[in-house]
């Protein structure tokens, strides 16, 4: 079955009857190698063809779909058609000319990429795969087409007629009609990297920016990087298929949940204007800072607000003249004051056009109940991202409530993402080695989803470097050496992070980096994290949630779990920290904790002793 983007069930409401039938036939009659996009803006000029169909061996096909009956058409030429669709005569551009125009826009954009064109020969500079265009007439049979001599306006091989796209139509025959639209001399096969390049150029919204590391694009339309990273097809289909109402995405670490959140925020911001802003909430302050920077880079800062939950609570109290607590227990009291303010009507509900919650697994039930009240009931747009395996705070370790009980109405609108795209197989295996026990599926309530074991996307990489050392000071020194070497190998300082279990380890690592004069930034408290700075980021494992870095060093693992610490909680924390690494993972071990005893059995373990 072909992949249709967006999913058919989410776009039926904006389809004509003929478009719906044709989309159904695409899903039913084409095999799994086919990709098809419906009514998605294409290329730098935002062309709007009805359907774009792509096959690695067949090529690229642009289709216009018309629901016109034969008696609607008064005159047809190669350039214009005179039609009477609703009793009022009008002249329109020929549907084939429409498709041709869109196709040339698409091909002109793709031909700018040297990796998508012939490098030599008679076809030098031309795209290296077949492409064509055509028309679908959903209410005109082949017999009617011929009797009305419409072939004078549209070459007969460029048309699919109503009787050729019925439910009973032969699958091979249907495919033949599509590919008869191609000039016979065109040859070429698209590789998977080339397909990603096609998607990168045609659909800018699915780009993943190396500079920003999350989503969006930092490149201009004139820039064509050698490496083009895009959403996985499942991610793109899900992102484009999100409709209104409450939705939950339950995904493993590295599955692209935050990518989808970013896409959704951008789409909502670019939709029909609203007097109410869009709110992104998360628990971790560094993640909020990074998301805020991304939204600002996309020019959406005035429409999309990004806050970590406690900052948002404080702003609510200040904005509506409610008491702001001070001293011990300030965070809990601050939340309680907001809840009470909403209950008394002193803080209004429905303030936001939409709310998107990252790290929902770290939110307490009363927090979620509060947030649901802040969504405008006219839009009722709420997206919650959730992963039990990343609940590293005690309050969220086991969800003892239903989404329904806190006002999240997502029955039938929950999606599970199982594939980890961020980490190599080797990094994921090391992270899961410690975390295997808590990653087992558990029985859950009626609106929940089971805990999901991550599946690697198969990306290969170097085995994590696991080094046993005598002391914490030796760990810090070794990490500084490793990061200096990584920089010599081409990694920017901003690509690196040192994640520590405790603040004492942060101090040791910062001192070692300072001795080596390596540029670094220590995240000590709220407000001093700059994700764009070209510096090594030094922070606790806890606050690294939601972030990713090409090179990650973990310090203090040898002492995990500490005395009176729950092993499953610490295993979960190790899992979160290890899965921040996209390219290289270094784990240094001193101390006599249980994790240190488990890890030396990992592949390619290096055991060192520093005098």
BATITOR-159696 format. One line per 4 residues: for each residue x, y, z negated of C-alpha. Coordinates in Angstrom, 1 decimal, always signed. Layout:
BEGIN
X/Y/Z  ...
This chain:
BEGIN
+0.0/+0.0/+0.0  +1.4/+3.4/+1.0  +2.1/+6.1/-1.6  -0.3/+9.0/-1.3
+0.7/+12.3/-3.0  -1.3/+13.5/-4.9  -3.1/+10.4/-6.0  -6.4/+10.1/-4.1
-8.6/+10.2/-7.1  -7.3/+13.6/-8.1  -7.8/+15.4/-4.8  -11.1/+13.9/-3.5
-13.0/+17.0/-4.7  -11.1/+19.3/-2.2  -11.2/+16.9/+0.7  -13.6/+16.9/+3.6
-15.4/+13.6/+4.1  -13.2/+12.8/+7.1  -10.0/+13.7/+5.2  -11.1/+11.3/+2.4
-11.7/+8.5/+4.8  -8.4/+9.0/+6.5  -6.6/+9.1/+3.2  -8.2/+5.8/+2.2
-7.0/+4.2/+5.4  -3.5/+5.5/+4.8  -3.5/+3.7/+1.4  -5.2/+0.6/+2.8
-3.6/+0.1/+6.2  +0.0/+1.2/+5.7  +2.6/-0.7/+3.8  +4.6/+0.3/+0.8
+7.4/+1.9/+2.8  +5.1/+4.7/+3.9  +4.9/+8.1/+2.0  +2.1/+10.5/+2.7
+1.4/+14.0/+1.3  -2.0/+15.6/+1.5  -2.5/+19.4/+1.6  +0.9/+20.1/+0.0
+2.7/+23.4/+1.0  +5.7/+22.4/+3.2  +9.0/+24.1/+3.8  +10.3/+27.7/+3.3
+7.3/+29.2/+5.1  +4.7/+27.2/+3.1  +3.1/+25.6/+6.1  -0.1/+23.7/+5.2
-0.6/+20.7/+7.4  -3.4/+18.3/+6.3  -1.1/+15.3/+6.1  +2.6/+14.6/+6.3
+3.5/+10.9/+6.8  +7.1/+9.7/+6.4  +8.6/+6.2/+7.1  +12.3/+5.4/+6.9
+12.3/+3.7/+10.3  +9.4/+5.4/+12.0  +10.2/+9.0/+11.1  +8.1/+12.0/+10.2
+4.6/+12.7/+11.4  +2.5/+15.9/+11.0  -1.3/+15.5/+11.3  -4.3/+17.8/+11.5
-7.7/+16.3/+10.6  -10.9/+17.7/+12.0  -14.5/+16.7/+11.0  -16.0/+18.2/+14.2
-18.8/+16.4/+15.9  -18.8/+16.2/+19.7  -21.8/+18.6/+19.9  -19.9/+21.1/+17.9
-17.3/+21.6/+20.7  -18.3/+24.0/+23.5  -15.0/+24.2/+25.3  -11.5/+22.8/+24.7
-8.2/+23.8/+26.2  -4.6/+23.1/+25.2  -4.4/+26.5/+23.4  -7.9/+27.2/+22.0
-11.2/+25.5/+21.3  -14.7/+27.1/+21.2  -16.8/+25.5/+18.5  -20.1/+26.0/+16.8
-19.7/+24.3/+13.4  -22.5/+26.1/+11.5  -24.6/+27.7/+14.3  -22.1/+30.6/+14.7
-19.8/+30.4/+17.7  -16.1/+31.0/+17.2  -12.8/+30.4/+18.9  -10.0/+28.5/+17.0
-6.5/+27.4/+17.7  -6.3/+24.0/+19.2  -5.9/+21.3/+16.5  -2.9/+19.9/+18.4
-1.3/+23.3/+18.7  -1.8/+23.7/+14.9  -0.1/+20.4/+14.3  +2.7/+21.2/+16.8
+3.3/+24.6/+15.1  +3.6/+23.0/+11.6  +5.8/+20.3/+12.9  +8.3/+22.7/+14.5
+8.4/+24.7/+11.2  +9.2/+21.5/+9.4  +11.9/+20.4/+11.8  +13.5/+23.8/+12.0
+13.9/+23.7/+8.3  +15.3/+20.2/+8.3  +17.7/+20.9/+11.1  +19.6/+23.3/+8.9
+21.0/+20.4/+7.0  +24.1/+19.0/+8.5  +23.4/+15.6/+6.9  +20.0/+15.3/+8.7
+21.2/+16.1/+12.3  +23.4/+14.4/+14.9  +27.0/+15.5/+14.5  +28.1/+14.6/+18.1
+26.9/+13.9/+21.6  +24.0/+15.1/+23.7  +21.8/+15.4/+20.6  +24.3/+17.4/+18.5
+22.4/+19.6/+16.1  +19.1/+17.8/+16.6  +17.5/+15.9/+13.7  +18.7/+12.3/+13.5
+15.3/+10.7/+13.1  +12.0/+10.5/+15.0  +9.4/+13.2/+14.5  +6.1/+14.0/+16.1
+2.6/+15.4/+15.5  -1.0/+14.6/+16.2  -4.7/+15.0/+15.5  -7.4/+12.9/+13.7
-10.9/+13.4/+14.9  -13.0/+11.8/+12.2  -16.5/+12.1/+13.9  -15.6/+11.5/+17.5
-15.2/+8.0/+18.9  -12.7/+7.1/+21.5  -15.5/+6.6/+24.0  -16.9/+10.1/+23.3
-13.4/+11.5/+23.5  -12.9/+10.1/+27.0  -16.4/+10.9/+28.3  -16.1/+14.5/+27.2
-12.7/+14.6/+28.9  -11.0/+16.0/+25.8  -7.8/+14.4/+27.1  -7.3/+17.5/+29.1
-6.8/+19.4/+25.8  -5.1/+16.7/+23.8  -3.0/+13.9/+25.2  -5.0/+10.8/+24.4
-2.0/+9.1/+22.6  -1.8/+11.9/+20.1  -5.3/+11.3/+18.7  -6.9/+8.9/+16.3
-10.6/+8.7/+16.7  -13.4/+7.8/+14.3  -13.8/+4.2/+15.4  -10.0/+3.6/+15.0
-10.0/+4.5/+11.3  -12.9/+2.5/+10.0  -12.5/+0.2/+6.9  -12.6/-2.8/+9.2
-9.9/-1.5/+11.5  -7.0/-3.8/+12.1  -4.0/-2.6/+10.0  -1.5/-3.1/+12.8
-3.8/-1.4/+15.3  -4.1/+1.6/+12.9  -0.3/+1.8/+12.5  +0.1/+1.6/+16.3
-2.2/+4.5/+16.8  +0.0/+6.6/+14.5  +3.3/+5.7/+16.1  +2.1/+5.9/+19.6
+2.2/+9.7/+18.9  +6.0/+9.5/+19.1  +8.2/+10.0/+22.2  +9.5/+6.6/+23.0
+13.1/+7.7/+23.4  +13.4/+8.8/+19.7  +15.5/+6.6/+17.5  +17.0/+6.8/+14.0
+16.7/+5.4/+10.4  +16.4/+7.6/+7.3  +18.5/+6.4/+4.4  +17.2/+6.8/+0.8
+19.6/+9.8/+0.2  +18.4/+11.4/+3.4  +14.7/+10.9/+2.4  +15.6/+12.8/-0.9
+17.1/+15.5/+1.2  +14.0/+15.8/+3.3  +11.9/+16.1/+0.1  +14.3/+18.6/-1.4
+14.0/+20.9/+1.7  +10.3/+20.5/+2.3  +9.0/+20.5/-1.3  +11.1/+23.0/-3.3
+8.9/+22.4/-6.4  +10.4/+18.8/-6.8  +14.0/+20.0/-6.9  +16.1/+19.3/-10.0
+18.6/+22.0/-10.5  +22.1/+20.9/-11.7  +22.6/+24.3/-13.2  +19.5/+24.3/-15.3
+19.5/+20.6/-15.9  +15.7/+20.2/-16.3  +13.7/+21.2/-13.3  +13.2/+23.9/-10.7
+15.9/+25.3/-8.4  +18.7/+27.7/-9.0  +19.6/+27.6/-5.3  +18.3/+30.1/-2.7
+16.6/+28.9/+0.5  +19.9/+29.6/+2.2  +21.8/+27.2/+0.0  +22.0/+23.5/+1.0
+24.1/+21.7/-1.6  +25.9/+18.4/-0.9  +24.0/+16.7/-3.7  +20.3/+17.2/-3.8
+18.5/+15.9/-6.8  +14.7/+15.5/-6.7  +11.9/+14.0/-8.8  +11.4/+10.3/-8.4
+8.3/+9.6/-6.3  +6.4/+8.4/-9.3  +7.2/+11.6/-11.1  +6.2/+13.7/-8.1
+2.9/+11.8/-7.6  +2.1/+12.2/-11.3  +3.1/+15.9/-11.4  +0.9/+16.7/-8.4
-2.0/+14.6/-9.6  -2.4/+16.2/-13.0  -5.9/+17.7/-13.1  -7.8/+19.7/-15.8
-8.7/+18.4/-19.2  -6.6/+16.8/-21.8  -3.8/+14.5/-20.7  -1.1/+12.4/-22.4
+2.1/+11.3/-20.8  +3.8/+8.6/-22.9  +7.3/+8.1/-21.6  +10.7/+6.7/-22.6
+13.7/+9.0/-23.0  +15.0/+10.1/-19.6  +11.8/+9.3/-17.7  +11.3/+12.8/-16.6
+8.6/+14.0/-19.0  +10.0/+17.5/-19.2  +10.4/+17.7/-15.4  +6.7/+17.0/-15.1
+5.9/+19.6/-17.9  +7.9/+22.2/-16.0  +6.2/+21.5/-12.7  +2.8/+21.7/-14.4
+3.6/+25.0/-16.0  +4.7/+26.5/-12.8  +1.7/+25.2/-10.9  -0.7/+26.6/-13.5
+1.1/+30.0/-13.5  +0.9/+30.2/-9.7  -2.8/+29.3/-9.6  -5.7/+31.7/-9.9
-4.6/+34.5/-12.2  -5.9/+34.5/-15.8  -5.8/+37.1/-18.5  -4.6/+34.4/-20.9
-1.0/+33.1/-20.9  +0.2/+29.5/-20.7  +2.0/+28.2/-23.8  +4.7/+25.6/-24.0
+5.3/+24.2/-27.5  +8.0/+21.9/-28.8  +9.5/+21.1/-32.1  +13.2/+21.7/-31.5
+14.5/+25.2/-31.2  +17.3/+24.5/-28.7  +14.9/+22.8/-26.3  +12.6/+25.8/-26.6
+15.5/+28.1/-25.8  +16.4/+26.1/-22.7  +12.9/+25.9/-21.4  +12.4/+29.6/-22.0
+15.6/+30.2/-19.9  +14.3/+28.1/-17.1  +11.0/+29.8/-17.0  +12.7/+33.2/-17.0
+14.9/+32.1/-14.1  +11.8/+31.2/-12.1  +10.3/+34.6/-12.8  +7.5/+33.2/-14.9
+8.4/+34.7/-18.3  +5.4/+37.0/-18.2  +2.9/+34.1/-17.6  +4.5/+31.2/-19.5
+5.4/+31.6/-23.2  +7.8/+29.0/-24.6  +8.0/+28.6/-28.4  +9.1/+26.1/-30.9
+6.3/+25.3/-33.2  +7.4/+27.2/-36.4  +8.3/+30.3/-34.5  +4.8/+30.3/-32.9
+3.2/+29.9/-36.3  +5.1/+32.9/-37.7  +4.2/+35.0/-34.6  +0.5/+34.2/-35.1
+0.6/+35.3/-38.7  +2.3/+38.6/-37.8  +0.1/+39.3/-34.8  -3.1/+38.9/-36.8
-2.1/+40.5/-40.0  -1.9/+37.3/-42.1  +0.5/+36.9/-45.0  +3.9/+35.6/-44.0
+5.3/+33.4/-46.8  +8.8/+33.7/-48.2  +11.2/+31.4/-50.1  +11.0/+27.7/-50.8
+8.6/+25.6/-48.7  +8.2/+28.5/-46.3  +7.6/+26.4/-43.2  +4.8/+24.3/-44.6
+3.1/+27.3/-46.2  +3.4/+29.2/-42.9  +1.6/+26.4/-41.0  -1.1/+26.2/-43.7
-1.7/+29.9/-43.5  -2.2/+29.7/-39.7  -4.7/+26.8/-40.2  -6.6/+28.6/-42.8
-6.6/+31.8/-40.7  -8.1/+29.9/-37.8  -10.7/+28.3/-40.0  -11.8/+31.8/-41.4
-11.9/+33.3/-38.0  -9.0/+35.7/-38.8  -6.9/+34.1/-36.1  -8.8/+33.5/-32.9
-8.9/+30.2/-31.0  -8.8/+29.8/-27.3  -5.9/+32.2/-26.8  -4.2/+30.3/-24.0
-5.2/+29.3/-20.5  -3.3/+26.0/-21.0  -1.0/+24.5/-23.6  +1.8/+22.0/-22.8
+3.4/+20.2/-25.7  +6.8/+18.6/-25.4  +8.1/+16.3/-28.2  +4.5/+15.6/-29.3
+5.8/+12.6/-31.3  +7.3/+15.1/-33.8  +4.1/+16.9/-34.4  +2.0/+16.1/-37.5
-1.7/+15.4/-36.9  -2.8/+18.7/-38.5  -0.5/+20.6/-36.1  -2.0/+18.9/-33.1
-5.5/+19.6/-34.4  -4.5/+23.3/-34.7  -3.0/+23.5/-31.3  -6.1/+22.0/-29.5
-8.2/+24.8/-30.9  -5.9/+27.3/-29.1  -6.9/+26.1/-25.6  -9.4/+28.2/-23.7
-12.5/+26.0/-23.6  -13.2/+27.3/-20.1  -10.1/+25.7/-18.8  -9.6/+22.9/-21.5
-6.1/+22.3/-20.1  -3.8/+20.4/-22.5  -0.8/+18.3/-21.7  +0.9/+16.2/-24.4
+4.3/+14.5/-23.9  +4.9/+11.6/-26.3  +7.5/+9.0/-27.1  +7.4/+7.0/-30.3
+11.0/+5.8/-29.8  +12.2/+9.4/-30.2  +10.3/+10.2/-33.4  +13.4/+11.0/-35.5
+11.6/+12.8/-38.3  +10.1/+10.8/-41.1  +6.6/+12.3/-40.7  +6.4/+11.1/-37.2
+8.0/+7.7/-37.6  +4.7/+5.8/-37.3  +1.6/+7.5/-35.9  -1.2/+6.7/-38.2
-3.9/+8.7/-36.4  -5.7/+8.6/-33.2  -5.5/+11.4/-30.6  -9.3/+11.6/-30.7
-9.2/+12.4/-34.4  -7.2/+15.6/-33.8  -9.3/+16.7/-30.8  -7.2/+15.4/-27.9
-9.7/+13.8/-25.5  -7.4/+11.9/-23.2  -9.2/+8.5/-22.9  -8.5/+7.3/-19.3
-6.0/+10.1/-18.7  -2.9/+8.6/-20.3  +0.1/+7.7/-18.2  +3.0/+5.5/-19.2
+6.5/+6.1/-17.8  +8.8/+3.2/-18.4  +11.8/+3.9/-16.2  +14.8/+5.8/-17.5
+16.4/+7.9/-14.7  +18.7/+10.0/-16.8  +21.2/+7.4/-18.1  +23.4/+4.8/-16.4
+22.7/+1.1/-17.2  +25.8/+1.1/-19.3  +24.8/+4.1/-21.5  +21.2/+2.8/-21.9
+22.5/-0.6/-22.9  +24.7/+0.9/-25.6  +21.8/+3.1/-26.9  +19.4/+0.2/-27.0
+22.0/-2.1/-28.7  +21.4/-0.4/-32.0  +17.8/+0.5/-31.3  +16.5/-2.9/-30.1
+14.5/-3.6/-33.2  +12.4/-0.4/-33.3  +11.8/-0.5/-29.6  +9.6/-3.5/-29.8
+6.0/-3.0/-28.8  +3.6/-2.5/-31.7  -0.2/-2.9/-32.1  -1.8/+0.5/-31.9
-5.2/+2.1/-32.2  -7.8/+2.3/-29.5  -6.6/+5.5/-27.8  -2.8/+4.9/-28.2
-0.3/+3.2/-26.0  +2.3/+0.6/-27.1  +5.8/+1.5/-27.8  +7.6/+1.0/-24.5
+11.0/-0.5/-24.0  +12.9/+1.6/-21.4  +13.7/+0.1/-18.0  +16.9/+1.3/-16.3
+16.6/+2.7/-12.9  +19.8/+0.8/-12.0  +22.1/+3.7/-11.9  +25.7/+2.5/-12.4
+28.4/+4.3/-14.4  +31.3/+3.8/-16.7  +30.9/+1.9/-19.9  +30.7/+4.2/-22.9
+34.0/+4.6/-24.6  +33.7/+3.3/-28.2  +36.7/+4.1/-30.4  +37.4/+3.0/-34.0
+39.4/+5.5/-36.0  +40.6/+5.7/-39.6  +38.9/+9.0/-40.6  +36.5/+11.8/-39.7
+39.4/+14.1/-39.0  +40.8/+11.6/-36.5  +37.4/+11.4/-34.9  +37.3/+15.1/-34.4
+40.8/+15.2/-33.0  +40.1/+12.4/-30.6  +36.9/+14.0/-29.3  +38.8/+17.2/-28.6
+41.4/+15.3/-26.6  +38.7/+13.4/-24.6  +36.8/+16.6/-23.7  +40.0/+18.3/-22.6
+40.6/+15.4/-20.3  +37.1/+15.5/-19.0  +37.6/+19.2/-18.1  +40.7/+18.3/-16.3
+38.7/+15.7/-14.3  +36.3/+18.5/-13.1  +33.6/+18.8/-15.8  +32.7/+22.3/-16.8
+32.8/+23.1/-20.5  +29.1/+23.8/-20.4  +28.5/+20.1/-19.3  +29.8/+18.8/-22.6
+28.2/+18.4/-26.1  +29.4/+17.0/-29.4  +26.6/+15.6/-31.4  +27.2/+15.0/-35.1
+25.2/+13.2/-37.7  +25.9/+15.7/-40.5  +26.9/+19.4/-40.8  +30.2/+18.4/-42.4
+31.2/+16.6/-39.1  +30.3/+19.8/-37.2  +32.8/+21.7/-39.2  +35.6/+19.1/-38.5
+34.8/+19.0/-34.8  +34.7/+22.8/-34.5  +38.1/+23.0/-36.2  +39.6/+20.5/-33.9
+38.2/+22.2/-30.8  +39.6/+25.5/-32.1  +43.0/+24.0/-32.6  +43.0/+22.9/-29.0
+41.6/+26.3/-28.0  +38.7/+24.7/-26.2  +35.7/+27.1/-25.7  +32.8/+25.9/-27.8
+29.6/+27.1/-29.4  +28.3/+25.8/-32.8  +24.6/+25.7/-33.2  +24.3/+26.4/-36.9
+20.8/+27.9/-37.2  +17.8/+29.2/-35.2  +18.7/+31.9/-32.7  +22.3/+31.1/-31.9
+22.0/+28.6/-29.1  +22.8/+29.7/-25.5  +22.2/+26.9/-23.0  +23.7/+28.9/-20.1
+27.1/+29.6/-21.8  +30.0/+27.7/-20.3  +31.1/+26.3/-23.6  +31.1/+22.9/-25.4
+27.9/+22.7/-27.4  +28.4/+21.4/-31.0  +25.2/+20.5/-32.9  +23.5/+17.8/-35.0
+22.0/+14.8/-33.4  +18.6/+16.0/-34.5  +18.6/+19.3/-32.7  +19.9/+17.7/-29.4
+16.4/+16.2/-28.7  +15.1/+17.2/-25.3  +18.5/+18.3/-24.0  +20.9/+16.5/-21.7
+24.6/+16.9/-20.9  +26.8/+15.1/-18.4  +29.4/+14.4/-21.1  +28.4/+13.6/-24.7
+30.6/+12.7/-27.7  +28.9/+11.2/-30.8  +30.7/+11.8/-34.1  +29.8/+10.2/-37.5
+28.2/+7.0/-36.1  +30.5/+4.9/-38.1  +28.8/+6.1/-41.3  +25.3/+5.3/-40.1
+23.1/+4.4/-41.8  +24.2/+6.1/-45.0  +23.2/+5.2/-48.5  +19.5/+5.3/-49.1
+18.8/+6.0/-45.4  +16.3/+3.9/-43.5  +18.0/+1.9/-40.8  +15.2/+2.1/-38.3
+15.2/+5.9/-38.6  +18.9/+6.1/-38.1  +18.8/+3.7/-35.2  +16.1/+5.9/-33.6
+18.4/+8.9/-34.1  +21.3/+7.2/-32.6  +19.2/+6.2/-29.6  +18.1/+9.8/-29.1
+21.6/+11.1/-29.3  +23.2/+8.5/-27.0  +20.5/+9.0/-24.3  +21.5/+12.7/-24.0
+24.5/+11.6/-21.9  +24.0/+11.5/-18.1  +27.5/+10.6/-17.0  +30.0/+9.8/-19.9
+29.4/+8.8/-23.5  +32.1/+8.7/-26.1  +31.4/+7.2/-29.5  +34.0/+7.5/-32.3
+33.7/+5.3/-35.4  +35.1/+5.7/-38.9  +33.5/+4.6/-42.1  +31.9/+1.3/-43.0
+28.3/+1.7/-41.9  +26.3/-1.1/-40.2  +26.2/+0.6/-36.8  +30.0/+0.6/-36.7
+30.0/-3.2/-37.2  +27.5/-3.7/-34.4  +29.1/-1.5/-31.8  +32.6/-3.0/-31.3
+30.9/-5.9/-29.5  +29.8/-3.6/-26.7  +31.5/-3.9/-23.3  +34.9/-2.3/-22.9
+35.3/-1.3/-26.5  +38.5/+0.4/-27.2  +39.9/+0.0/-30.7  +42.6/+2.6/-31.7
+44.4/+3.4/-34.9  +45.8/+6.9/-35.3  +48.8/+7.2/-37.6
